[in-house]
């Protein structure tokens, strides 16, 4: 997919409107939507077979690469002794079937002695169809470990896991997977903070969110995820696709979410195993929790995330993804996937899905970082570019003809601004390859939460944070369980974001 620089945001946005109005971008067939929109301006990098030849990844930079079946790639990151570090990898299998349950991606961060500082993986799972896979490895300073604390050159090992592809396997299993790689660092604290993570938190599910129901079309990945807030959000989703949404969660707040697959009429008895799956990722793309509907026979089914602790800096010192993952303020991502067998079994391409999101608790002060912390997730520049494009493409309720007129009008205005008069030719830019999913504009209205139901277990005494909650990296030397859940860190909004 062609990458876009900041200077071409508006022209690309206008072209995207035209492409959307005409049914898709010209670079890809209408029945082959782009499975993932990569970060704007991502640099191409080649992984090395040996750590001795590994190319360095710069902090705050997004990269693209690719990996073949059973591939192993090495990259280098240079770390100091003060900052926590995160390396996330998103693998994008080619659309199609032929994948095995254990096909996936694994990322490991190692020190100069080969010690494992952090490791995580993500697997295709029971649906066995192509979807974006994300895993984040990290190095935490001050975690009580004797290894991975010094400054120096560290190695990032990216592996494609799973059984060897058979000759009859489809493109999803036998072909190369595109990768998006991000390396970010998080400063330490001015003073020592708590190191005891909570072991108890409210276990009851919240009530229905208030504010009524709104429409929200999800994005293809982290970079163009639709921004939503607490509330109920409806969408029509295609079988075999994954849709991303992002929700802001502050220090001291908790997020809870469900995804409901609506009922569908059927002439006879049929069912699909694991029809809908939902995953929650933290701001640095570490998997926190996942849920699924199980078997679907045409009656409505719901996937619900387990109750999670509030966002807290000390969560990074806990055990398990549910705790370690909730350690940074920022954008948390909900990824909803529909099994392609739904189309085969029920004879339709789109299905109604309703997301219900609760964000509970009052925001608390940020941890006392030693220096300003920028955005550890998608950069503000990338958000601005995606937002500009999506606001034009995603105008709710705008017909095809109206969208086309708006797109041409946007190009005309831009051309006049550049040339000081009316344009003399057609648009100079084209929409990027692939499908661009409409996005809810930034600043979507928040909603007053509905009344909570049920009783909640109290927080364990002594586990509250004296200065609020933050996000960091988990340190355990062991390998994360094979669900793709990895801890990661999210940005705080203290100070200006770094230059990307």
C-alpha positions, 0 to 999 in steps of 0.5 A, spaced: 500 500 500 502 506 498 504 510 504 502 518 505 506 523 507 503 529 512 503 534 506 499 530 502 493 528 507 488 533 504 489 530 497 489 523 499 482 524 503 479 528 497 481 522 493 479 517 498 472 520 498 471 519 490 474 512 491 469 510 496 463 513 492 465 509 486 465 503 491 472 502 492 479 504 491 482 503 484 488 499 486 484 493 489 478 489 486 471 491 490 471 484 493 478 484 495 478 490 501 484 492 504 485 487 510 489 493 514 491 500 513 498 501 515 501 507 519 502 513 515 509 514 512 512 507 515 519 506 513 521 499 510 526 495 513 528 488 512 529 483 518 536 479 518 537 472 519 542 473 525 542 478 530 549 480 528 546 483 522 540 486 525 538 493 523 536 498 528 529 500 530 529 508 532 524 509 538 518 513 535 518 510 528 513 505 525 516 500 520 514 495 515 517 488 513 514 482 511 515 474 513 514 468 510 512 461 513 516 459 519 520 465 518 525 468 523 527 476 523 532 479 527 532 487 529 536 491 534 534 496 539 538 501 543 536 502 550 538 506 556 538 504 563 532 508 565 527 508 560 522 502 559 521 499 552 516 496 547 516 493 541 509 491 537 509 487 531 502 486 527 502 481 522 497 481 516 496 474 513 493 474 506 485 474 506 483 467 505 482 460 509 487 455 510 490 457 516 491 452 522 489 454 529 496 455 531 499 459 526 501 466 529 506 471 530 511 471 536 516 477 538 521 476 543 526 482 546 533 479 548 539 483 552 546 482 550 546 475 553 540 472 550 536 473 556 529 474 554 526 480 557 519 479 555 515 475 550 508 475 547 505 471 541 498 472 537 495 466 534 489 465 529 485 461 534 479 457 533 476 461 527 482 459 523 481 465 518 486 471 516 485 477 521 491 482 523 495 478 529 498 483 534 503 482 539 508 486 544 514 485 548 517 489 553 523 491 557 521 494 564 526 497 568 526 497 576 522 490 576 526 487 581 530 483 575 537 482 575 537 481 567 535 486 562 536 492 566 543 495 563 543 500 557 546 497 550 544 493 544 538 489 545 535 484 540 528 483 537 526 476 534 520 476 530 518 469 529 512 466 524 509 460 528 505 454 526 505 448 522 509 448 516 504 450 510 502 444 506 502 444 498 494 445 498 494 451 503 491 457 501 495 464 500 493 466 507 498 460 510 503 459 504 504 466 502 508 472 506 505 476 511 506 483 511 508 486 518 508 493 522 513 494 527 513 499 532 518 501 537 517 506 543 520 508 550 517 510 556 521 514 561 521 512 568 519 516 575 522 521 578 520 518 585 519 510 586 512 508 586 508 502 588 510 496 586 504 491 588 499 490 583 492 489 585 489 482 586 482 484 587 477 489 583 469 489 582 467 483 579 460 485 577 458 487 570 456 494 569 449 496 567 447 498 560 451 504 558 447 510 557 446 515 551 442 511 546 444 508 540 449 510 535 452 508 528 460 507 528 463 503 522 470 500 525 477 501 522 481 496 519 486 496 524 490 500 529 491 506 525 484 507 522 480 505 528 474 508 529 474 513 535 468 511 540 466 513 547 462 510 552 455 508 549 452 503 545 454 502 537 451 499 532 454 497 525 454 492 519 460 487 519 462 483 513 463 476 515 471 474 514 473 481 516 476 484 523 473 491 525 477 496 530 475 501 535 479 505 540 476 508 546 480 513 551 481 510 558 484 515 563 488 513 569 484 510 575 478 508 570 476 501 568 473 499 561 468 494 560 465 491 553 461 486 549 459 485 542 453 482 540 451 478 534 444 479 532 439 474 530 439 471 523 433 467 519 435 460 517 431 455 513 434 449 516 439 448 522 446 450 521 451 453 526 458 456 526 463 455 531 466 461 534 462 466 530 464 472 533 471 474 537 473 480 540 479 482 543 482 488 547 489 491 546 492 496 550 495 503 547 502 499 545 498 494 542 499 488 547 493 484 548 489 484 555 483 480 554 479 476 549 472 473 548 468 469 543 460 468 542 462 460 541 457 456 537 452 461 533 445 458 530 442 464 528 440 466 535 443 472 537 450 471 541 454 475 545 461 476 547 463 479 553 470 481 556 471 479 563 471 485 568 478 488 569 482 492 574 483 500 573 488 503 569 494 503 574 502 504 573 503 498 578 499 493 574 505 492 570 508 488 576 502 484 576 501 477 574 497 475 567 495 479 561 489 482 565 493 486 570 499 487 566 495 490 560 492 495 564 498 499 566 497 505 561 492 511 560 491 512 552 487 509 547 485 502 548 482 498 542 477 493 541 478 488 535 471 485 533 472 479 528 467 475 524 468 468 522 467 467 514 463 461 515 457 465 517 457 467 509 457 460 507 452 457 512 447 463 512 447 466 505 449 473 507 455 477 507 453 482 512 451 481 519 448 486 525 453 487 531 452 492 537 458 494 541 456 496 548 462 500 552 462 502 559 468 506 562 467 507 569 471 511 574 473 518 575 480 520 572 486 520 577 493 524 577 498 521 572 504 518 575 510 523 577 514 521 570 521 524 570 520 527 563 514 529 559 510 523 556 508 523 549 503 518 545 506 511 546 501 509 541 499 511 534 502 518 533 498 524 533 500 526 526 498 519 524 491 520 527 490 527 524 491 524 517 487 518 518 482 523 522 482 528 516 481 522 511 475 519 515 471 525 516 470 526 509 469 518 507 465 517 513 459 522 513 454 518 516 447 518 512 451 521 505 449 518 499 454 516 494 452 522 489 453 527 495 459 524 497 462 524 490 460 531 489 464 533 496 470 529 494 470 533 487 469 539 491 474 538 496 479 537 490 477 543 487 478 547 493 485 544 494 487 546 487 485 553 488 489 554 494 495 551 491 494 555 484 490 561 486 485 559 481 481 554 478 484 547 477 486 545 470 486 538 470 484 532 474 486 530 481 494 529 482 493 524 487 489 517 488 486 514 494 491 509 497 490 502 495 485 498 498 478 499 502 478 505 507 473 504 512 469 510 515 470 512 521 467 516 527 470 523 527 474 525 533 471 528 539 464 523 539 460 525 544 460 521 551 454 519 554 452 518 561 453 511 564 447 507 566 445 505 573 450 499 575 447 492 576 449 487 581 454 488 587 461 489 586 467 486 590 471 491 594 478 493 591 483 489 596 486 494 601 493 497 600 492 496 593 490 503 591 495 507 587 497 514 591 498 518 585 493 514 580 494 509 575 499 508 569 501 503 564 508 500 563 511 494 561 511 487 564 517 484 566 516 476 568 522 472 564 517 467 562 513 466 556 506 469 555 501 464 554 499 462 547 493 467 546 497 473 544 496 477 550 502 481 551 503 487 556 504 494 553 504 501 555 500 506 553 501 514 552 500 519 557 498 526 555 503 530 560 507 535 555 507 535 548 508 528 544 514 527 541 516 528 534 514 522 529 
